[in-house]
Amino acid sequence: MLNQEQRRFLLQAARRSILNYLENGLTGVAETADPVLLEKRGAFVSLRWDKDLRGCIGLIEGKYPLNETVCRMAIEAAVGDPRFPGLTIRELKEVIIEISVLTTPERVRGPQDIVMLRDGVIVRQGYCQGVFLPQVAEEQGWDKEQFLSFLCEYKAGLPREAWKEKETELYTFQAEVFSEVDFPPSSPSK
């Protein structure tokens, strides 16, 4: 679990990274000596505009230190999510940044081991893979069957019922989710 100071640091780092990229085309990492923020962790950064998704990109597993992952994924959520046009500086003033820090995924035996509203899920079959964060089911009002079916079809490119097949692998992870709703930016963006 991250403490309040660590959460605030990551949210501010994400916002500064996006602004710095949009203004100057520069990428960078918010430097820290905090050992927790230097652990290699998976994380997603979601941008919300009036409760609607405006961008969401992440890494499932820890490839970089958490502070670096958040900075990289913030920029990607702003300009690299193919579902949305790139964010503008003006829009940045209106979006709320949400960060999901992930636990390491673990393979489960089947859907019976998935706890809705707690677990994010990765579905994998051959070269096809998709992921939903735990909060997606609640946001969409889905039950477990809908969650898994939409995950297979829309995220992994598999048939809707692929999650029932024995060759399909399911992995779960948990996410610590926090946003600027809880920690509003201290100074407005340009």
Summary of the structure (lengths in Angstrom):
residues: 190
radius of gyration: 16.8
end to end distance: 31.8
largest distance: 52.1
contacts: 597
relative contact order: 0.18
helix: 34%
strand: 26%
